[in-house]
Amino acid sequence: MEIPVIKYNEKGRVPAIAQDSKTGEVLMMAWMNEEALSLTLSTGKAHYYSRSRNKLWLKGESSGNIQQVRSVRYDCDGDTILLGVEPMGPACHTGERTCFYRSIMEDGREDGTEAGAAPGPEVLTALYAVLMGRKNADPEKSYVASLYAKGLPKILEKIEEESGELVEAAVEKGREDVVYEMADLWFHTLVLLANESIGVEKLFGELARRFGLSGIEEKNSRGGKNPEK
């Protein structure tokens, strides 16, 4: 399959970046040639070209960590590909979820430690996974499990409480307090989503649906009724 908009280098390759389609987290960078891109498009699974082995490879062929491709984009120059993928396991051969799991200190030295939770929207997905895991935890040892045990009314009570504290922080306190209280509110609203088994990707999808719409247009699109879950 010839795709004329893609500009391969002198060796017939183009860099391909794999990004989690749900969270936006950058997972890995590899190379593609024309055949790898064609197979990726035709099979819906990420194929790459190995420079060291001089051959095509299906991501996850041996490990099982296949990447289901949800979108394929290219940059303004046509010389870089961006894959939106749903990973079936870690992207990195080390077992990390992303190849970009280490950080560099301000002076340029590697700090020797993992970067920890990513600072973008993927941290919400990671937190949601933890909250889902707490459903089987001991309520005597886990705060989140204790909320689940007390049921929806208690969770809603906490959301109302945290909302009030956020408003108070905005009116009477400083910006740092607003951030702190907002984090508390987000945390408890994620507990609500997990309690109802509503994936955080549903929230991302709804926000994406509304993006570019004015508030008036968005409300009119619902026809006065709640949108479908």
PyMOL commands that set and color helices and strands:
alter all, ss='L'
color gray80, all
select helices_A, chain A and resi 34-43+122-136+143-150+152-172+175-195+200-210+215-221
alter helices_A, ss='H'
color red, helices_A
select strands_A, chain A and resi 14-20+26-32+47-50+55-58+67-74+81-87+102-104+110-114
alter strands_A, ss='S'
color yellow, strands_A
deselect
rebuild
show_as cartoon
